[in-house]
Amino acid sequence: MSLKSIVLLSLVEVIGDFGLKGFARTGATSSLVQGSLGYMGVVFFLVQALKSGNLLYVNGMWDGTSALIGSIAAYLALGERLHGPMQYAGLIVVIVGIFMLHAPKGKIPF
């Protein structure tokens, strides 16, 4: 199971999220289509990831990677911000968690 498939899964989810965010703001049908296609892609890539990885690993890596990529994209593209240092610290914990999940058995990744 590769990190590449988890990143693709997360990127497709972020595309879906951005489409649904656009639909929520404007009601534009094109945004709803983008969001729906994004989430159809999520199902496809999730099945692909589960073919070669266990659910516990895939779900943990997907959650963390998706949160990180989605947060960066929302920060850069939408100008959204978190509220306070505790929330930014939470993102750091997510990043550490991704490294720990991806570490070889019994090895400290940093």
FENZI-V478094 format. One record per backbone hydrogen bond with DSSP energy under -1.0 kcal/mol. CO is the residue of the C=O (numbers start at 0). NH is the residue of the N-H. If there is no record, write none. Layout:
<<CO/NH> <CO/NH>>
This chain:
<<1/5> <2/6> <3/7> <4/8> <5/9> <6/10> <7/11> <8/12> <9/13> <10/14> <11/15> <12/16> <13/17> <14/18> <15/19> <16/20> <17/21> <18/22> <19/23> <20/24> <21/25> <22/26> <27/31> <28/32> <29/33> <30/34> <31/35> <32/36> <33/37> <34/38> <35/39> <36/40> <37/41> <38/42> <39/43> <40/44> <41/45> <42/46> <43/47> <44/48> <45/49> <46/50> <53/57> <54/58> <55/59> <56/60> <57/61> <58/62> <59/63> <60/64> <61/65> <62/66> <63/67> <64/68> <65/69> <66/70> <67/71> <68/72> <69/73> <70/74> <71/75> <72/76> <73/79> <83/87> <84/88> <85/89> <86/90> <87/91> <88/92> <89/93> <90/94> <91/95> <92/96> <93/97> <94/98> <95/99> <96/100> <97/101> <103/106>>
